[in-house]
Amino acid sequence: MSGFVGEQAARLRQLLPPLDQAESVFTDPLLTAYRSHYDLDFSGVAPGLEQRFGRLHSGEFELAGQQFVLPESRARGTAILVHGYFDHSGLYGHLIRHCLRQGLNVLIFDLPGHGLSSGKAASIDSFSRYCQALEDCLSMAGNQKLARPWFAIGQSTGGAVLMDSLLHNSLQQRFNIASYVLLAPLLRPRGWAWTHWLFMITRWFLPSLRRGFGNNSHDEAFAEFLRNHDPLQSRVIPRDWVLAMVDYQIRFRLASSCPQPLTIVQGTEDSTVDWAYNLPRIEEKFPGTRSQLIAGARHHLVNESSAIRAKIFAVMDKFLIEH
């Protein structure tokens, strides 16, 4: 795997062309280095695949987005991927590859403050900013007429963004998404009662908390990559993000129920989210939701070991791609 460092990321961000100019072909040595470092070249997966990389304006943010578009005759729809906290598009190669092999185009973007998108690293003042970023990307995809049906897949905080948009922004009525799959969705983190108490004490004099790299996957190589070889990882948890998460939890609790059913895939060894607390409350808020537990799986489901990941993708295929 070739090297890619933070200084290159900043320069690549500045070079990105508008993503909605589908006819533009962006090639640059920095892009080659980025794709090589994160193993994001899928030209061998599907003949005729068009790989687009560019920027999209969303409020005060410039988002970095990627589209992987199959030949029109082969596309059975489009998967919209929403990554988790601290993540970015570069970490979703396994999921992108799987979707392409199932005949789905892929749209993925870096949330504000993540990856190559602008914004203070790993920080946000409201999850509504994430929702706006998602909706701006979907509006662009609609203008481009990306193949339908559309399927939304959200990992962790990405699942929270989908739920927040459904509850407060009429996401389903506006964009007519065929199915939603939430992978280890965030509502309350594990150990939140203690962490929340500690945060409320320290919030006035600590602008951020040091981030720990938990054991969130059985894939040891992935865990090592996150800790030591990913220049796009934040090393702190900003106070503003925690406050935004608290606000998201409150708005979730106060929102009216939503008739849109969800498919939830959840690992039983997840030590990041409090899934035993979260699942009943999500199922109550979204009646008709189906939850599938994956024995032994940890939090970062899209980057679990190959054996566990195969089980996860099989569930996704049953409830989403075979829609």
C-alpha positions in Angstrom: 0.0 0.0 0.0 1.5 3.3 -1.1 1.9 6.3 1.2 -0.6 9.1 1.5 -0.1 11.9 4.1 -2.1 14.8 5.5 -0.4 17.4 3.4 -1.4 15.5 0.2 -5.0 15.3 1.5 -5.2 19.1 1.8 -3.9 19.6 -1.7 -6.2 17.0 -3.2 -9.2 18.6 -1.6 -8.3 21.9 -3.3 -8.0 20.2 -6.7 -11.4 18.5 -6.8 -13.7 19.6 -9.6 -17.4 19.9 -9.2 -18.9 16.5 -8.8 -22.1 17.3 -10.8 -20.0 17.8 -14.0 -20.3 14.2 -14.9 -18.5 14.8 -18.2 -15.3 16.0 -16.5 -12.6 13.4 -16.0 -10.4 14.2 -13.0 -6.9 12.7 -13.1 -4.0 13.7 -10.9 -1.1 11.9 -9.2 -2.6 12.9 -5.8 -5.8 11.1 -6.8 -3.8 8.0 -7.9 -2.0 8.1 -4.5 -5.3 8.4 -2.6 -7.0 5.6 -4.4 -3.9 3.3 -4.0 -3.6 4.1 -0.3 -7.3 3.2 0.4 -7.6 0.5 -2.3 -10.4 2.4 -4.1 -9.7 1.5 -7.8 -12.6 -0.7 -8.9 -11.9 -0.7 -12.6 -11.3 -4.4 -12.5 -14.6 -5.1 -10.7 -16.9 -4.0 -13.5 -16.0 -3.4 -17.2 -17.0 0.1 -18.3 -17.2 1.4 -14.7 -17.0 5.2 -14.5 -15.3 6.5 -11.3 -16.1 10.1 -10.6 -14.5 12.2 -7.8 -15.3 15.8 -7.0 -16.7 18.4 -4.7 -20.2 19.5 -3.8 -21.4 22.6 -2.0 -23.6 22.1 1.1 -24.2 25.2 3.2 -20.9 26.4 4.5 -19.1 23.2 3.6 -17.4 21.8 0.5 -18.1 18.1 0.5 -15.8 15.5 -1.2 -18.0 13.0 -3.1 -17.4 9.9 -5.2 -19.7 8.1 -7.7 -19.1 4.7 -9.2 -21.4 4.4 -12.1 -21.9 1.1 -14.1 -22.9 1.1 -17.7 -26.6 1.9 -18.0 -27.5 -1.6 -19.3 -26.0 -3.2 -16.1 -27.1 -0.8 -13.4 -30.0 -2.3 -11.2 -30.1 0.8 -9.0 -27.9 3.0 -6.8 -26.6 2.5 -3.3 -26.2 5.7 -1.2 -23.6 5.1 1.5 -23.3 7.3 4.7 -20.3 6.6 6.8 -19.8 6.7 10.5 -18.1 9.1 12.9 -14.3 9.4 12.3 -14.8 7.5 9.1 -14.6 8.7 5.4 -15.1 7.3 2.0 -11.7 5.7 1.8 -12.6 3.1 4.4 -15.6 1.7 2.6 -13.9 -0.2 -0.2 -15.4 -3.6 0.8 -19.0 -2.2 0.8 -18.5 -0.3 -2.5 -17.0 -3.4 -4.2 -19.9 -5.6 -2.9 -22.5 -3.1 -4.2 -20.9 -2.9 -7.6 -20.8 -6.7 -7.9 -24.6 -6.7 -7.1 -25.2 -4.3 -10.0 -25.6 -1.2 -8.0 -24.1 2.2 -8.7 -22.6 3.8 -5.6 -22.7 7.3 -4.3 -20.6 8.1 -1.2 -19.4 11.4 0.3 -17.4 12.5 3.2 -19.5 14.2 5.9 -18.5 17.7 7.0 -15.3 17.6 9.1 -14.4 14.1 7.8 -12.1 12.8 5.1 -11.6 15.3 2.3 -14.6 17.5 3.1 -14.2 20.9 4.7 -15.0 21.7 8.3 -13.3 21.4 11.7 -12.0 17.8 12.0 -14.6 15.4 13.6 -16.7 18.4 14.8 -20.2 19.7 14.0 -22.7 22.0 15.8 -25.8 20.0 14.8 -26.5 16.7 13.2 -28.8 18.6 11.0 -25.7 19.7 9.1 -25.0 16.1 8.3 -28.6 15.7 7.2 -28.3 18.7 4.9 -25.2 17.2 3.3 -27.0 14.0 2.6 -29.9 15.7 1.1 -27.7 18.0 -1.1 -26.0 14.9 -2.4 -29.3 13.2 -3.1 -30.6 16.3 -4.9 -27.6 16.2 -7.1 -28.0 12.5 -7.8 -31.6 13.2 -8.8 -30.5 15.9 -11.2 -28.0 13.4 -12.7 -30.7 10.8 -12.9 -28.6 8.1 -11.2 -30.3 4.7 -11.8 -33.2 3.9 -9.6 -34.3 2.3 -7.3 -32.1 4.0 -4.6 -31.0 2.1 -1.5 -29.6 3.9 1.6 -27.0 2.2 3.8 -25.7 4.0 6.9 -23.0 2.8 9.3 -23.2 4.0 12.9 -23.5 7.8 12.8 -24.4 7.4 9.2 -27.5 5.4 10.4 -28.2 8.3 12.8 -28.2 10.7 9.9 -30.7 8.6 8.0 -33.0 8.4 11.0 -32.7 12.1 11.7 -33.5 12.9 8.1 -36.5 10.6 8.1 -37.9 12.0 11.4 -37.4 15.7 10.8 -36.8 16.4 7.1 -39.3 14.2 5.2 -36.4 12.3 3.6 -38.6 9.5 2.3 -41.3 11.8 0.8 -38.7 13.9 -0.9 -36.4 11.2 -2.4 -38.4 8.0 -2.5 -35.7 5.6 -1.3 -36.6 2.0 -1.8 -35.0 0.5 1.4 -32.8 1.5 4.3 -30.2 -0.6 6.0 -28.6 0.7 9.2 -25.4 -1.0 10.3 -24.8 -0.7 14.1 -26.8 2.6 14.2 -25.9 5.3 16.7 -28.5 6.4 19.3 -26.7 6.2 22.6 -23.0 5.2 22.9 -22.1 2.4 25.3 -21.4 3.6 28.8 -23.3 6.8 28.1 -24.6 7.3 31.6 -21.0 7.6 33.0 -19.6 9.3 30.0 -22.4 11.9 29.9 -21.9 12.7 33.6 -18.1 13.1 33.1 -18.6 15.2 30.0 -21.0 17.6 31.7 -18.5 18.2 34.5 -15.5 18.9 32.1 -17.2 20.5 29.1 -16.6 24.1 30.2 -12.8 23.8 30.4 -12.0 21.0 27.9 -12.6 21.8 24.2 -12.0 18.2 23.3 -11.4 14.7 24.6 -8.7 12.4 23.6 -9.9 9.7 21.3 -9.2 6.1 22.0 -9.0 3.5 19.2 -11.2 0.8 20.4 -11.3 -2.8 19.3 -14.1 -2.4 16.8 -13.3 -5.1 14.3 -11.8 -8.6 14.2 -9.8 -7.5 11.2 -6.4 -6.8 12.8 -5.0 -5.2 9.7 -7.9 -2.7 9.6 -7.4 -1.8 13.2 -3.7 -1.3 12.7 -4.4 0.9 9.6 -6.7 3.1 11.5 -4.3 3.6 14.4 -1.1 4.2 12.5 -1.6 4.6 8.7 -4.7 6.7 8.0 -3.8 10.4 7.8 -7.5 11.3 7.8 -8.2 10.1 11.3 -8.9 12.6 14.1 -7.2 12.0 17.4 -9.7 13.9 19.5 -13.4 14.1 20.1 -14.5 17.8 20.0 -16.9 19.0 22.6 -19.2 20.5 19.9 -19.7 17.0 18.4 -20.8 15.5 21.8 -23.2 18.4 22.3 -24.6 17.8 18.8 -25.1 14.1 19.6 -26.9 15.0 22.8 -29.2 17.3 20.8 -29.8 14.5 18.3 -30.8 12.1 21.1 -33.3 14.6 22.5 -34.8 15.3 19.1 -35.1 11.6 18.4 -36.9 11.0 21.7 -39.4 13.9 21.1 -40.1 13.1 17.4 -43.3 11.4 16.3 -42.9 7.9 15.0 -42.1 7.3 11.3 -43.9 4.7 9.2 -40.8 3.9 7.2 -39.5 0.5 8.1 -35.7 0.0 8.5 -33.4 -3.0 8.4 -30.9 -3.0 11.2 -27.8 -5.2 11.2 -26.1 -5.3 14.6 -23.1 -7.1 16.0 -23.4 -8.7 19.4 -19.8 -7.8 20.4 -20.3 -4.1 19.6 -18.7 -2.1 22.4 -19.2 1.3 20.8 -23.0 1.7 20.7 -25.4 0.6 23.5 -27.3 -1.6 21.1 -29.3 -3.4 23.7 -30.7 0.0 24.7 -30.9 1.4 21.2 -32.7 -1.3 19.2 -36.0 -1.4 21.1 -36.2 2.4 20.9 -35.4 2.5 17.2 -38.0 -0.2 16.6 -40.6 1.7 18.5 -39.9 4.9 16.6 -39.9 3.1 13.3 -42.6 0.4 13.5 -42.1 -2.5 11.1 -38.3 -2.4 11.5 -36.4 -5.7 11.2 -33.3 -6.2 13.3 -30.8 -8.9 12.6 -28.1 -9.7 15.2 -24.7 -11.0 13.9 -23.1 -13.2 16.6 -19.6 -12.1 17.5 -19.5 -9.0 15.2 -18.1 -5.8 16.6 -18.9 -2.2 15.7 -17.3 -1.5 12.3 -19.4 -3.9 10.3 -18.2 -2.8 6.9 -14.6 -3.6 7.9 -15.1 -6.8 9.9 -13.2 -10.0 9.2 -14.0 -11.5 5.9 -16.0 -14.4 7.4 -18.2 -12.0 9.5 -18.5 -9.5 6.7 -19.8 -12.2 4.4 -22.7 -12.8 6.9 -23.4 -9.1 7.1 -23.5 -8.7 3.3 -25.8 -11.8 3.0 -28.3 -10.1 5.3 -28.0 -6.9 3.3 -28.6 -8.7 0.0 -31.7 -10.4 1.4 -33.4 -7.3 2.7 -32.0 -4.6 0.4 -30.4 -5.6 -2.9 -33.0 -8.3 -3.5 -35.8 -5.7 -2.9 
